[in-house]
Amino acid sequence: MARRQKQGASGPPEWIVTFSDLMALLACFFVLIISFSIQDTQKLQIVAGSMKDAFGVKTESKKAGMIEFEGAPTRDYVKQVSSVDTETDSDFAEESHDQRSKQGPEANTHEIEKSDVEKPRQFATAAVSLRQAWQEMPELMQISSQILVEEVPEGLNIQLVDEDGRSMFPEGSKYPYERTRTILKAMAPVIARLPNRIVISGHTSSDRSEERPDYGRWELSADRANAIRRMLEEAGVTESRFAEVSGKADSDPLFPEDTFLAANRRISILLLHEAPPLPQDHKP
């Protein structure tokens, strides 16, 4: 039986499929080339700043009012020398640091002094470290509610607060309980690592049961504050860090609506939000 001949296929030729795939690949290739050629200016400036820090950049200056001959000035004194303005590493900074070439978050990468942005972060880290140190001591779990740590406009405020039936000091005494000493021993290493000056103030309630004829609330609150200072100093905090130690009696209650509450009896340890003072032997 004779074999039937195959009829010619209708439609586009077979090679057009391969050609279409080639065109699609070329189109993808050109799209990638275009995308790679569009640079992120912000990231590029940050990278440029990092490269300058890594390899060093020579400061450029302009000299005026003098004549140079074969690269050497002919006058002994320069009339005017003006430095070339350096460009900042980022034009996208949220904050302007006039004294730094770096701007934005990278401004503090290689700086010793912390900027205003870094100080709240430093206090937050200290607060976490303090809470962690106390949590690692099971004997302090019962009085953990009497330790208040909060950030205030003046700095980081740490308060040791009395509760009914559980005080930080014996009644009428300037010497704290052993549990209070344990709290301070755990607190001292964290405070010692910070550069901030310290203000310690003692507070009493309006209850007069702790008073004696020759020893009132003012004397008691001042002596308790000074006792806390002495214990912190013995635990490693340098004496020069203390900016003020004072007793305020019941003049600044924690709960003004009821000045007789036990919680008004407290010790406040304030880490000041300010630049640390220069040491006495500092020579600029």
C-alpha positions in Angstrom: 0.0 0.0 0.0 1.5 3.3 -1.0 2.7 5.6 1.9 0.8 8.9 2.1 2.9 11.9 1.7 3.1 14.4 4.6 1.3 17.6 3.8 3.1 20.9 4.4 2.5 22.4 7.9 0.8 25.7 8.0 1.8 28.7 10.3 5.2 30.3 11.2 8.4 28.4 10.6 10.0 26.4 13.4 13.1 28.6 13.7 10.9 31.5 14.8 10.6 30.0 18.3 14.3 29.9 18.8 14.6 33.4 17.6 11.9 34.6 20.0 13.8 33.0 22.9 17.0 34.8 21.9 15.2 38.1 21.7 13.7 37.6 25.2 17.1 36.8 26.6 18.6 39.8 25.1 15.8 42.0 26.4 16.4 40.6 29.9 20.2 41.2 29.5 19.7 44.9 28.6 17.2 45.4 31.5 19.8 44.1 33.9 22.5 46.3 32.4 20.3 49.4 32.9 19.4 48.4 36.5 23.0 48.0 37.4 23.9 51.4 35.9 21.4 53.2 38.2 23.4 53.9 41.4 22.0 54.5 44.9 23.5 57.9 45.6 23.0 57.6 49.4 24.7 54.2 49.7 27.5 55.4 47.3 28.3 58.4 49.5 28.4 56.3 52.6 30.7 53.8 50.9 32.9 56.7 49.8 33.2 58.0 53.3 34.2 54.5 54.6 36.8 54.3 51.9 38.3 57.7 52.9 38.5 56.5 56.5 40.1 53.3 55.6 42.8 54.7 53.2 43.1 58.3 54.6 42.6 61.5 52.8 45.1 64.4 52.7 43.7 67.7 53.7 43.7 70.1 50.7 44.4 73.8 51.3 44.6 77.0 49.1 47.3 79.6 49.5 47.0 83.2 48.5 49.1 86.3 48.6 52.4 84.6 47.7 54.4 83.7 44.6 55.6 80.1 44.0 58.7 79.4 42.0 59.2 75.8 41.0 56.9 74.6 43.7 58.5 76.6 46.5 57.1 79.9 47.9 59.4 82.9 47.6 58.0 84.6 50.8 58.7 83.4 54.3 55.2 84.1 55.5 51.9 83.2 53.9 49.5 86.1 53.7 46.4 83.9 53.6 45.7 80.2 53.8 42.2 78.9 53.4 41.1 75.3 53.6 39.0 73.7 50.9 35.5 73.0 52.1 35.1 69.2 52.5 32.0 67.6 51.3 29.9 65.7 53.7 29.7 61.9 53.2 25.9 61.9 53.0 23.4 64.4 51.8 20.6 62.4 53.3 21.3 63.1 57.0 18.4 63.5 59.4 20.7 65.6 61.6 23.4 68.1 60.8 26.8 67.6 62.5 28.7 70.8 61.8 31.9 69.7 63.3 32.1 66.3 61.4 32.5 65.4 57.8 30.2 62.4 58.4 26.5 62.9 58.7 23.5 60.9 59.9 23.8 57.6 61.7 27.3 57.0 60.5 28.5 60.2 62.2 29.4 58.3 65.4 31.2 55.4 63.8 34.7 56.6 64.6 34.0 59.3 67.2 34.9 59.1 70.9 32.4 61.6 72.1 28.8 60.5 71.8 26.3 62.7 70.0 22.9 63.6 71.4 21.4 60.7 69.4 23.6 58.2 71.2 22.9 59.4 74.8 19.3 58.0 75.0 20.6 54.7 73.5 23.4 54.7 76.2 20.8 55.1 79.0 18.6 52.4 77.6 21.5 50.0 77.5 22.3 50.9 81.1 18.7 50.3 82.2 18.6 46.9 80.6 22.0 46.0 82.2 20.7 47.0 85.6 17.5 45.0 85.4 19.4 42.0 84.1 21.9 42.2 87.1 19.0 42.3 89.6 17.1 39.4 87.9 20.2 37.2 88.3 19.9 37.5 92.0 17.0 35.4 93.4 17.2 37.1 96.8 16.2 40.5 95.1 13.1 39.2 93.4 10.8 40.0 96.3 11.8 43.6 96.3 12.1 44.1 92.5 9.0 46.3 92.6 10.8 48.7 94.9 13.5 49.4 92.3 12.3 52.1 89.8 14.4 52.8 86.7 13.2 55.5 84.3 14.5 58.0 81.8 13.7 61.6 82.7 14.7 64.9 81.0 17.6 65.2 83.4 19.0 61.7 82.7 18.5 58.2 84.0 16.8 58.1 87.4 17.2 55.0 89.7 15.0 55.1 92.8 15.0 52.7 95.7 11.5 53.0 97.2 10.1 51.8 100.5 6.9 49.7 100.8 4.7 49.1 103.8 6.5 46.5 105.9 9.6 46.5 103.7 12.0 49.4 103.9 15.5 50.1 102.6 16.6 51.5 105.9 15.8 50.6 109.5 13.4 53.2 111.1 15.4 56.3 112.1 18.7 54.8 110.9 21.1 56.1 108.3 22.6 52.6 107.7 20.8 50.5 105.1 19.6 46.9 105.4 21.8 44.2 103.9 19.4 43.8 100.9 19.9 47.4 100.1 23.7 46.9 100.1 23.2 43.9 97.7 21.2 46.1 95.3 24.0 48.7 95.3 26.7 46.1 94.8 24.9 44.9 91.7 24.3 48.4 90.5 27.8 49.8 91.0 29.6 48.0 88.0 27.0 49.3 85.5 27.2 52.9 86.9 31.0 52.8 87.0 31.2 52.1 83.2 29.2 55.2 82.4 30.8 58.7 82.2 27.8 60.6 83.5 28.0 62.6 86.8 25.7 61.4 89.6 23.3 63.2 91.8 22.1 61.4 94.9 19.1 62.6 97.0 17.4 61.2 100.1 13.7 61.6 100.7 11.4 60.9 103.6 7.6 60.9 104.0 5.7 63.3 106.2 5.5 60.7 108.9 7.3 62.0 112.0 7.9 58.6 113.7 11.5 58.6 112.6 12.3 62.0 114.0 14.2 62.8 117.2 14.5 66.1 119.0 18.0 66.7 117.7 17.8 64.7 114.5 15.0 65.5 112.1 14.0 64.5 108.6 16.4 66.8 106.9 19.4 65.3 108.7 18.1 61.8 108.2 17.5 62.1 104.5 21.0 63.8 103.9 22.8 61.1 105.9 21.0 58.3 104.0 22.0 59.9 100.7 25.6 60.2 101.8 25.7 56.6 103.0 24.6 55.5 99.5 27.3 57.6 98.0 29.9 56.0 100.2 28.8 52.5 99.3 28.9 53.2 95.6 32.3 54.6 96.0 33.5 51.6 97.9 32.0 49.4 95.1 34.1 51.1 92.3 32.4 54.4 91.4 35.1 57.1 91.4 34.6 60.1 93.8 34.9 62.7 91.0 31.7 61.3 89.5 29.4 62.6 92.3 28.0 66.1 91.4 25.6 66.5 94.4 24.5 64.6 97.5 21.6 66.1 99.3 18.7 65.4 101.7 15.2 66.8 100.7 13.2 65.4 103.6 9.5 65.4 102.5 9.8 68.5 100.2 9.7 66.4 97.0 7.2 63.5 97.5 6.8 60.7 95.0 3.1 60.8 95.6 2.1 64.4 96.3 -1.5 63.5 96.9 -0.5 61.5 100.0 2.8 62.6 101.5 2.5 60.0 104.3 2.8 57.0 102.0 5.8 54.7 102.6 6.8 55.0 98.9 7.7 58.7 99.5 10.7 57.4 101.6 13.3 56.7 98.9 16.8 57.2 97.6 17.2 58.7 94.1 20.3 58.1 92.1 20.3 60.3 89.0 22.8 59.9 86.1 22.9 63.3 84.6 22.2 63.8 80.9 25.2 66.0 80.2 28.7 65.9 78.8 31.2 64.6 81.4 33.5 67.2 82.9 37.1 67.4 81.9 39.6 65.9 84.4 41.6 68.4 86.5 44.9 67.4 84.9 43.5 67.7 81.4 45.8 69.7 79.1 44.3 70.7 75.7 
